[in-house]
Amino acid sequence: MSTAFQSSSRKSWRLATGFAFTALACAILLGGVSAWLLGSVAIAGLSAAAFTFNFHTPAAFIRLFAVGRTAARYGERLTGHKAALADQVSRRVELFAAMAAAPAVRRAGWQLGNDSRLADYLDDVEDLDFARLRAGLPALTLACGLAVLIAGSAVLAPLSLLPIIVLLLAILFAGNRVARAGAMAWRETRSLRRGGASRLGAAMASAVPLKAEGAWNRECTEALAALSRAGAAQLALRRLQAMLDMIGGALGPVAGVSVMAAAWYAGRQGTELLAPMLLAFSWLALGETMNGASRMLVAVLRRNAARAEIGQWTRGTAAGRREFALDDIKPALLLHGGLQRRAPDGRSIGTPISLLLARGQPTLLVGASGSGKTSLLKQIAGWIGDDAFATDDRILSAGERRALVSLVLHDAVVLEDTVRANLFAGDAPDAVLWRALEAVEMDGRIREAGGLDSWVRQDRFSLGEAQRINLARAWLSSPPVALLDEPTEHLDEAQGERILERLLVRFSDRIVVVSTHRAPPLRDVRTIELQP
């Protein structure tokens, strides 16, 4: 995250914290001053003071606190969400990069694994991103409110602390029970949901053979039973939450009654009860905040589970990146004497082939659809399998090759964002971006769209235009190995050849591998024919 983003996030969190404390203070004062006013009016009504009692000032304060509470709550939500979203800018790119580098995802195929795994991951990222907003900030304000009211109770009605402390201990005990049982329930729920969904999806995909074997009902029943057990575990957690909320909801009334009873027992009467009454109703106002204790606790549980799950994706990747830098090596060749080609699921494809990929001499992988061209590119890139390639004076593992390779797949995707963001070039100068667009013959189209900062989306471009944006990304990439998957797809023959020639000139100091359905008329290239 840049310094500007960090500064913006810190400023937003400070504002959100200030609004949260303001909302809590206004809520407490609203309840306390309202009770004080009612008590004062009742006492004044019993004497001649009723004719001189000025209720306008406390009434004005009540309206002020009511408006202040509402405004502060909206301010807290706006600035808190802004801060949480700003934090995502620094976190999500790194998390997704680490996920893409994770072994489980490589075995699934290069992109982001299977749908259920991706859905869990997206939920985990959200739980991690918003934990501070859902749990940290409310817990901080609640703890400060409790400290202030406990101190006030100790001064105005010391005897009231006994039931208050007993109830707080009961809340802590119930919270600890929810935390321990909730962590287990959350892990069990995630595991059962994932297993049940995976099994049900496999059954749906194999409905015909399963019905033929008489196993359809059994598979569906077992898959749904796993999902049902996940629901039961979630229900058990909800019941524990309800128990905690029930105990927490009693804090306000019990504390308020205790303060008034202790003040009465101490012999206070008449106007002497006004201060304890303000404190008692302040406890009632704080009790409303205590009703969200279980939600805060569950947010913490979800954050911890998300952190552990994401840790499985990211563990070791950061260290690996520190140990290996792109500047350390610029291979002149990649060599494998007998590479067993593999599908994304690990199945062997055909017979082993020898690969000699040299800098300055592009290699063409030519074959029909289904011949495994894209899978071979992913294998070279280190996204499928754990094969080692020789280069110069060392052996490159799959992880090291992933750091050295720019893999440009033919499934071009245009993000709903600016053209500049879609080029994935970071802080590249405008002149460099326009040069890349000119090279792929998209500069005119982008100028018509409004320039580099115009907002675009997938449906605004044809397949050929989206493909050329994809090739502009390739043009702007910097790794020493460039793998282009069917780069001329969706382009007419002449245009495709022109753009490909420019790319190869651009990559003349790199190792280049191009997959294609047919070999274009290029000089100084090596061709490998692939069979399905």
C-alpha positions as CSV (number, residue, x, y, z in Angstrom):
1,M,0.0,0.0,0.0
2,S,1.3,3.4,-0.8
3,T,2.0,6.1,1.8
4,A,-1.0,8.0,0.6
5,F,-3.3,5.0,1.1
6,Q,-1.8,4.3,4.5
7,S,-2.4,7.9,5.6
8,S,-5.9,7.8,4.3
9,S,-6.7,4.6,6.1
10,R,-5.3,5.8,9.4
11,K,-7.2,9.1,9.1
12,S,-10.5,7.2,8.4
13,W,-10.0,4.8,11.3
14,R,-9.3,7.8,13.6
15,L,-12.5,9.4,12.4
16,A,-14.5,6.2,12.8
17,T,-13.2,5.8,16.4
18,G,-14.1,9.3,17.2
19,F,-17.6,8.9,15.8
20,A,-18.0,5.6,17.7
21,F,-17.1,7.2,21.0
22,T,-19.3,10.2,20.3
23,A,-22.3,7.9,19.5
24,L,-21.8,6.0,22.7
25,A,-21.4,9.1,24.8
26,C,-24.5,10.7,23.2
27,A,-26.5,7.4,23.8
28,I,-25.5,7.3,27.5
29,L,-26.1,11.0,28.0
30,L,-29.5,10.8,26.2
31,G,-30.7,8.1,28.6
32,G,-29.2,9.7,31.6
33,V,-30.4,13.3,31.0
34,S,-33.9,12.1,30.0
35,A,-34.2,10.2,33.3
36,W,-32.8,13.2,35.2
37,L,-35.3,15.5,33.6
38,L,-38.2,13.2,34.4
39,G,-37.1,12.9,38.0
40,S,-36.6,16.6,38.3
41,V,-40.0,17.3,37.0
42,A,-41.6,14.8,39.3
43,I,-39.8,16.3,42.3
44,A,-40.5,19.9,41.3
45,G,-44.2,19.0,40.8
46,L,-44.5,18.3,44.6
47,S,-43.4,21.8,45.6
48,A,-43.6,25.5,44.7
49,A,-40.5,25.0,42.6
50,A,-42.7,23.7,39.8
51,F,-43.6,27.3,39.0
52,T,-39.9,28.3,38.5
53,F,-38.5,25.0,37.1
54,N,-36.8,25.6,33.7
55,F,-37.2,22.5,31.6
56,H,-36.1,24.1,28.3
57,T,-32.3,23.7,28.9
58,P,-32.4,19.9,29.7
59,A,-34.9,19.4,26.9
60,A,-32.6,21.1,24.4
61,F,-29.7,18.8,25.6
62,I,-31.9,15.8,25.0
63,R,-32.6,16.8,21.5
64,L,-28.9,17.6,21.0
65,F,-27.9,14.2,22.2
66,A,-30.5,12.4,20.1
67,V,-29.4,14.2,17.0
68,G,-25.7,13.7,17.9
69,R,-26.2,9.9,18.4
70,T,-27.8,9.5,15.0
71,A,-25.3,11.6,13.2
72,A,-22.3,9.9,14.9
73,R,-23.6,6.5,14.1
74,Y,-23.9,7.4,10.4
75,G,-20.5,9.0,10.6
76,E,-19.0,5.8,12.2
77,R,-20.5,3.6,9.5
78,L,-19.4,5.8,6.6
79,T,-15.8,6.4,7.8
80,G,-15.5,2.8,9.2
81,H,-16.4,1.2,5.9
82,K,-14.2,3.6,4.0
83,A,-11.3,2.7,6.3
84,A,-12.0,-1.1,5.9
85,L,-12.2,-0.8,2.1
86,A,-9.0,1.2,2.0
87,D,-7.2,-1.6,4.0
88,Q,-8.4,-4.0,1.3
89,V,-6.3,-2.2,-1.3
90,S,-3.1,-3.3,0.4
91,R,-4.2,-6.8,1.4
92,R,-6.2,-8.4,-1.4
93,V,-3.7,-8.3,-4.2
94,E,-1.1,-9.9,-2.0
95,L,-3.5,-12.5,-0.7
96,F,-4.7,-13.5,-4.2
97,A,-1.1,-13.6,-5.5
98,A,-0.2,-16.0,-2.6
99,M,-3.3,-18.0,-3.3
100,A,-2.4,-18.4,-6.9
101,A,1.0,-19.6,-5.9
102,A,-0.4,-22.2,-3.4
103,P,0.2,-25.9,-4.2
104,A,-3.5,-26.8,-4.0
105,V,-4.4,-24.3,-6.6
106,R,-1.6,-25.3,-8.9
107,R,-2.9,-28.9,-8.8
108,A,-6.4,-27.6,-9.6
109,G,-5.2,-25.8,-12.6
110,W,-3.6,-22.2,-12.6
111,Q,-6.5,-20.0,-12.0
112,L,-8.2,-19.9,-8.6
113,G,-9.0,-23.5,-7.9
114,N,-12.6,-24.9,-7.7
115,D,-15.7,-22.8,-7.2
116,S,-16.3,-23.9,-3.6
117,R,-12.7,-23.2,-2.6
118,L,-12.8,-19.8,-4.2
119,A,-16.1,-19.0,-2.5
120,D,-14.6,-19.9,0.9
121,Y,-11.6,-17.8,0.1
122,L,-13.6,-14.7,-0.8
123,D,-15.6,-15.1,2.5
124,D,-12.3,-15.4,4.4
125,V,-10.9,-12.3,2.9
126,E,-14.1,-10.4,3.8
127,D,-14.0,-11.7,7.3
128,L,-10.4,-10.6,7.7
129,D,-11.0,-7.2,6.1
130,F,-14.0,-6.2,8.2
131,A,-13.0,-7.8,11.6
132,R,-11.8,-4.4,12.9
133,L,-15.0,-2.8,11.9
134,R,-17.3,-5.5,13.2
135,A,-15.4,-6.5,16.4
136,G,-12.4,-4.3,17.2
137,L,-14.1,-0.9,17.1
138,P,-17.3,-1.9,18.9
139,A,-15.4,-3.8,21.6
140,L,-13.1,-0.8,22.2
141,T,-16.0,1.6,22.7
142,L,-17.9,-0.9,24.9
143,A,-14.9,-1.5,27.1
144,C,-14.4,2.3,27.6
145,G,-18.1,2.8,28.4
146,L,-18.0,0.0,30.9
147,A,-14.9,1.5,32.6
148,V,-16.6,4.9,32.9
149,L,-19.8,3.6,34.3
150,I,-18.1,1.2,36.7
151,A,-16.1,4.2,38.0
152,G,-19.3,6.2,38.3
153,S,-21.0,3.4,40.2
154,A,-18.1,3.1,42.6
155,V,-18.4,6.8,43.5
156,L,-22.2,7.2,43.6
157,A,-23.4,3.7,44.6
158,P,-20.6,1.4,45.7
159,L,-22.9,-1.4,46.8
160,S,-24.2,-1.7,43.2
161,L,-20.9,-3.0,42.1
162,L,-21.5,-6.4,43.6
163,P,-24.3,-7.5,41.3
164,I,-22.8,-5.7,38.4
165,I,-19.4,-7.5,38.8
166,V,-21.2,-10.8,39.3
167,L,-23.1,-10.3,36.1
168,L,-20.0,-9.2,34.2
169,L,-18.2,-12.4,35.3
170,A,-21.2,-14.4,34.1
171,I,-21.0,-12.7,30.7
172,L,-17.2,-13.4,30.5
173,F,-17.9,-17.1,31.4
174,A,-20.6,-17.4,28.8
175,G,-18.4,-15.6,26.3
176,N,-15.5,-17.9,26.9
177,R,-17.8,-20.9,26.4
178,V,-19.1,-19.4,23.1
179,A,-15.6,-18.7,22.0
180,R,-14.4,-22.3,22.6
181,A,-17.4,-24.1,21.3
182,G,-17.8,-21.5,18.5
183,A,-14.3,-22.1,17.1
184,M,-14.9,-25.8,16.9
185,A,-18.4,-25.3,15.4
186,W,-17.1,-22.9,12.8
187,R,-14.3,-25.3,11.7
188,E,-16.8,-28.2,11.6
189,T,-19.3,-26.1,9.6
190,R,-16.7,-25.1,7.0
191,S,-15.4,-28.7,6.6
192,L,-18.9,-30.2,6.3
193,R,-20.1,-27.6,3.9
194,R,-17.1,-27.9,1.7
195,G,-17.2,-31.7,1.7
196,G,-21.0,-31.9,1.2
197,A,-21.0,-29.3,-1.7
198,S,-18.1,-31.0,-3.4
199,R,-19.8,-34.4,-3.1
200,L,-23.1,-33.1,-4.3
201,G,-21.5,-31.3,-7.2
202,A,-19.7,-34.5,-8.2
203,A,-23.0,-36.5,-8.0
204,M,-24.8,-33.9,-10.2
205,A,-22.0,-34.1,-12.8
206,S,-22.2,-37.9,-12.8
207,A,-26.0,-38.4,-12.6
208,V,-26.4,-40.8,-15.5
209,P,-23.7,-43.4,-14.5
210,L,-24.7,-43.1,-10.8
211,K,-28.3,-43.8,-11.6
212,A,-27.3,-46.7,-13.8
213,E,-25.3,-48.2,-10.9
214,G,-28.1,-47.5,-8.4
215,A,-25.8,-45.2,-6.4
216,W,-27.5,-41.9,-7.1
217,N,-29.8,-41.8,-4.1
218,R,-27.0,-42.9,-1.7
219,E,-24.6,-40.2,-3.0
220,C,-27.1,-37.4,-2.8
221,T,-28.3,-38.5,0.6
222,E,-24.8,-38.6,2.0
223,A,-23.9,-35.2,0.5
224,L,-27.1,-33.6,1.8
225,A,-26.5,-35.2,5.2
226,A,-23.1,-33.5,5.4
227,L,-24.8,-30.1,4.6
228,S,-27.5,-30.9,7.2
229,R,-24.8,-31.6,9.8
230,A,-23.2,-28.3,8.9
231,G,-26.5,-26.6,9.5
232,A,-26.8,-28.3,12.9
233,A,-23.4,-27.2,14.0
234,Q,-24.3,-23.6,12.9
235,L,-27.6,-23.9,14.9
236,A,-25.7,-25.0,18.0
237,L,-23.5,-21.9,17.7
238,R,-26.6,-19.7,17.3
239,R,-28.0,-21.1,20.5
240,L,-24.9,-20.3,22.4
241,Q,-25.0,-16.8,21.0
242,A,-28.6,-16.5,22.2
243,M,-27.6,-17.5,25.7
244,L,-24.8,-14.9,25.7
245,D,-27.1,-12.2,24.4
246,M,-29.7,-13.1,27.1
247,I,-27.1,-12.7,29.9
248,G,-25.7,-9.6,28.2
249,G,-29.1,-8.1,27.7
250,A,-29.7,-8.3,31.5
251,L,-26.7,-6.1,32.3
252,G,-28.4,-2.7,31.7
253,P,-31.5,-3.4,33.7
254,V,-29.7,-5.2,36.5
255,A,-27.1,-2.5,36.8
256,G,-29.7,0.3,36.7
257,V,-31.8,-1.3,39.4
258,S,-28.7,-2.0,41.5
259,V,-27.6,1.6,41.3
260,M,-31.0,3.0,42.4
261,A,-31.4,0.3,45.1
262,A,-27.9,1.0,46.5
263,A,-28.5,4.8,46.5
264,W,-31.9,4.3,48.3
265,Y,-30.3,1.9,50.8
266,A,-27.6,4.6,51.4
267,G,-30.4,7.0,52.5
268,R,-30.6,9.2,49.5
269,Q,-34.0,10.8,48.8
270,G,-35.4,13.6,46.7
271,T,-32.9,15.6,44.7
272,E,-30.1,13.3,46.0
273,L,-31.5,10.5,43.8
274,L,-31.1,12.6,40.6
275,A,-27.4,11.8,40.0
276,P,-27.9,8.0,40.7
277,M,-30.9,8.1,38.4
278,L,-28.8,9.6,35.6
279,L,-26.2,6.8,36.2
280,A,-28.8,4.1,36.3
281,F,-30.3,5.1,32.9
282,S,-26.8,5.4,31.5
283,W,-26.4,1.7,32.3
284,L,-29.6,1.0,30.4
285,A,-28.2,2.8,27.4
286,L,-24.9,0.9,27.6
287,G,-26.9,-2.3,27.9
288,E,-28.2,-1.8,24.3
289,T,-24.6,-1.9,23.1
290,M,-23.9,-5.1,25.2
291,N,-26.6,-6.9,23.1
292,G,-24.1,-7.0,20.3
293,A,-21.4,-8.8,22.3
294,S,-22.1,-12.2,20.7
295,R,-21.9,-10.7,17.2
296,M,-18.5,-9.2,18.1
297,L,-17.3,-12.5,19.4
298,V,-18.5,-14.4,16.3
299,A,-16.7,-11.8,14.1
300,V,-13.5,-12.5,16.1
301,L,-14.0,-16.3,15.6
302,R,-14.5,-15.8,11.8
303,R,-11.5,-13.6,11.7
304,N,-9.3,-16.2,13.4
305,A,-10.6,-19.0,11.2
306,A,-10.1,-16.8,8.1
307,R,-6.5,-16.0,9.2
308,A,-5.7,-19.7,9.7
309,E,-7.2,-20.7,6.4
310,I,-5.5,-17.9,4.5
311,G,-2.3,-18.9,6.3
312,Q,-2.5,-22.3,4.5
313,W,-2.4,-20.5,1.2
314,T,0.2,-17.9,2.1
315,R,2.5,-19.9,4.3
316,G,6.0,-20.0,2.9
317,T,5.2,-17.9,-0.2
318,A,6.5,-14.7,1.3
319,A,9.7,-16.3,2.5
320,G,10.1,-17.9,-0.9
321,R,9.7,-14.5,-2.5
322,R,12.3,-13.0,-0.2
323,E,14.8,-15.8,-1.0
324,F,14.3,-15.5,-4.7
325,A,14.4,-12.2,-6.6
326,L,13.8,-11.7,-10.3
327,D,17.0,-9.8,-10.7
328,D,19.0,-12.8,-9.5
329,I,18.6,-14.7,-12.7
330,K,17.8,-14.1,-16.4
331,P,18.0,-17.6,-18.0
332,A,19.4,-17.9,-21.5
333,L,17.6,-21.3,-21.8
334,L,15.2,-23.7,-20.2
335,L,15.9,-27.4,-20.7
336,H,14.0,-30.6,-19.9
337,G,15.1,-33.9,-21.5
338,G,11.9,-35.8,-21.0
339,L,8.9,-33.8,-19.7
340,Q,5.8,-35.8,-19.1
341,R,2.9,-33.6,-20.2
342,R,0.1,-33.3,-17.7
343,A,-3.5,-32.1,-17.6
344,P,-4.6,-29.6,-14.9
345,D,-5.9,-32.5,-12.8
346,G,-2.5,-34.3,-12.9
347,R,-3.3,-36.9,-15.6
348,S,-0.5,-37.8,-18.0
349,I,-0.9,-36.7,-21.6
350,G,0.8,-38.5,-24.4
351,T,4.5,-39.4,-24.3
352,P,7.3,-37.4,-22.7
353,I,8.8,-34.7,-24.9
354,S,12.2,-32.9,-24.9
355,L,12.1,-29.1,-24.5
356,L,15.0,-26.7,-25.3
357,L,13.7,-23.1,-24.9
358,A,16.4,-20.6,-25.8
359,R,16.6,-16.8,-25.5
360,G,16.3,-15.1,-28.8
361,Q,14.7,-18.1,-30.6
362,P,10.9,-18.2,-30.1
363,T,9.3,-21.7,-29.8
364,L,5.9,-22.4,-31.4
365,L,3.7,-25.1,-29.9
366,V,1.3,-26.0,-32.8
367,G,-1.7,-28.3,-32.4
368,A,-5.4,-28.6,-32.7
369,S,-7.8,-27.7,-29.9
370,G,-7.5,-30.3,-27.1
371,S,-3.9,-31.2,-27.9
372,G,-2.7,-29.8,-24.5
373,K,-1.0,-26.6,-25.7
374,T,-2.3,-24.4,-22.8
375,S,-1.6,-27.1,-20.3
376,L,2.0,-27.4,-21.5
377,L,2.5,-23.6,-21.2
378,K,1.2,-23.8,-17.6
379,Q,3.5,-26.7,-16.9
380,I,6.5,-24.7,-18.2
381,A,5.4,-21.8,-16.1
382,G,5.2,-24.0,-13.0
383,W,1.4,-23.9,-12.4
384,I,0.9,-27.6,-13.2
385,G,3.1,-30.2,-11.7
386,D,6.4,-29.9,-9.8
387,D,8.8,-30.5,-12.7
388,A,12.3,-29.0,-12.5
389,F,13.9,-27.3,-15.5
390,A,17.6,-26.9,-16.1
391,T,19.0,-23.4,-16.9
392,D,22.5,-22.3,-17.4
393,D,24.2,-23.4,-14.1
394,R,21.3,-24.3,-11.9
395,I,17.9,-26.2,-11.7
396,L,14.7,-24.1,-11.5
397,S,11.9,-25.5,-9.4
398,A,8.2,-24.8,-10.3
399,G,8.1,-22.0,-7.7
400,E,11.1,-20.3,-9.1
401,R,9.8,-20.5,-12.6
402,R,6.5,-18.9,-11.5
403,A,8.6,-15.9,-10.4
404,L,10.3,-15.7,-13.8
405,V,7.4,-16.2,-16.1
406,S,4.8,-14.0,-17.7
407,L,1.9,-16.3,-18.7
408,V,-0.6,-14.6,-21.0
409,L,-3.6,-16.9,-21.4
410,H,-5.9,-16.5,-24.4
411,D,-9.1,-16.1,-22.2
412,A,-8.8,-12.3,-22.2
413,V,-10.8,-10.6,-19.5
414,V,-11.5,-6.8,-19.3
415,L,-12.1,-5.7,-15.8
416,E,-14.7,-3.1,-14.9
417,D,-12.2,-0.4,-14.3
418,T,-10.1,2.2,-16.1
419,V,-8.0,1.4,-19.2
420,R,-5.0,2.2,-17.1
421,A,-5.9,-0.3,-14.4
422,N,-6.6,-2.9,-17.1
423,L,-3.1,-2.7,-18.5
424,F,-1.6,-4.0,-15.1
425,A,1.4,-1.7,-15.6
426,G,1.4,0.0,-12.2
427,D,3.1,3.4,-12.4
428,A,4.2,3.2,-16.0
429,P,4.3,6.6,-17.7
430,D,1.4,7.4,-20.1
431,A,3.8,7.4,-23.0
432,V,4.8,3.8,-22.3
433,L,1.1,2.7,-22.1
434,W,0.2,4.4,-25.4
435,R,3.2,2.8,-27.0
436,A,1.9,-0.6,-25.9
437,L,-1.6,0.2,-27.2
438,E,-0.1,1.3,-30.6
439,A,1.9,-1.9,-30.9
440,V,-1.3,-4.0,-30.6
441,E,-3.3,-1.5,-32.7
442,M,-5.7,-0.4,-30.0
443,D,-4.6,3.2,-29.5
444,G,-7.4,4.6,-31.7
445,R,-10.1,2.6,-30.0
446,I,-8.9,3.7,-26.6
447,R,-8.8,7.3,-27.6
448,E,-12.4,7.0,-28.8
449,A,-13.4,5.4,-25.5
450,G,-12.0,8.5,-23.6
451,G,-8.3,7.7,-23.0
452,L,-6.4,5.9,-20.4
453,D,-8.6,7.0,-17.5
454,S,-11.9,6.1,-19.2
455,W,-14.1,3.5,-17.4
456,V,-14.5,0.3,-19.4
457,R,-16.0,-3.1,-19.0
458,Q,-16.0,-6.4,-20.9
459,D,-19.2,-5.8,-23.0
460,R,-17.8,-2.6,-24.5
461,F,-15.2,-4.6,-26.5
462,S,-15.3,-7.2,-29.1
463,L,-13.4,-10.5,-28.6
464,G,-10.6,-9.2,-30.8
465,E,-10.4,-5.9,-28.9
466,A,-10.3,-7.7,-25.6
467,Q,-7.5,-10.0,-26.9
468,R,-5.5,-7.0,-28.0
469,I,-5.8,-5.4,-24.6
470,N,-4.5,-8.8,-23.3
471,L,-1.5,-8.5,-25.6
472,A,-0.8,-4.9,-24.5
473,R,-0.5,-6.4,-21.0
474,A,2.0,-8.8,-22.4
475,W,3.9,-6.0,-24.1
476,L,4.2,-4.2,-20.8
477,S,5.3,-7.2,-18.8
478,S,8.9,-7.6,-17.6
479,P,9.7,-11.2,-16.6
480,P,12.5,-12.9,-18.7
481,V,10.2,-15.7,-19.9
482,A,7.1,-14.9,-21.9
483,L,4.5,-17.6,-22.6
484,L,1.7,-16.5,-25.1
485,D,-1.3,-18.7,-25.3
486,E,-2.9,-18.4,-28.8
487,P,-2.1,-14.7,-29.0
488,T,-3.7,-14.2,-32.5
489,E,-7.0,-15.8,-31.6
490,H,-10.0,-13.6,-32.6
491,L,-7.8,-11.4,-34.8
492,D,-7.8,-11.5,-38.6
493,E,-4.8,-13.2,-40.1
494,A,-2.8,-10.1,-41.3
495,Q,-3.4,-8.1,-38.1
496,G,-2.5,-11.1,-35.9
497,E,0.8,-11.6,-37.8
498,R,1.7,-7.9,-37.5
499,I,1.1,-7.8,-33.8
500,L,2.9,-11.1,-33.1
501,E,5.9,-9.9,-35.0
502,R,6.1,-6.7,-33.0
503,L,5.8,-8.8,-29.7
504,L,8.6,-11.1,-30.8
505,V,10.8,-8.1,-31.6
506,R,9.9,-6.7,-28.2
507,F,10.8,-10.0,-26.5
508,S,14.0,-10.6,-28.5
509,D,16.0,-10.7,-25.2
510,R,13.7,-13.2,-23.5
511,I,12.7,-16.8,-23.8
512,V,9.4,-16.9,-25.7
513,V,7.0,-19.7,-26.2
514,V,3.8,-19.2,-28.3
515,S,1.0,-21.7,-28.7
516,T,-1.1,-21.6,-31.9
517,H,-3.4,-23.7,-34.0
518,R,-1.3,-23.1,-37.1
519,A,2.3,-21.9,-37.6
520,P,2.5,-18.3,-38.9
521,P,5.2,-17.4,-41.4
522,L,7.9,-16.4,-39.0
523,R,11.7,-16.6,-39.3
524,D,14.1,-18.1,-36.8
525,V,11.5,-20.0,-34.8
526,R,11.5,-23.6,-33.5
527,T,8.2,-25.5,-34.0
528,I,6.9,-28.4,-31.8
529,E,3.9,-30.3,-33.1
530,L,1.6,-31.5,-30.4
531,Q,-0.9,-34.4,-30.8
532,P,-4.0,-34.8,-28.6
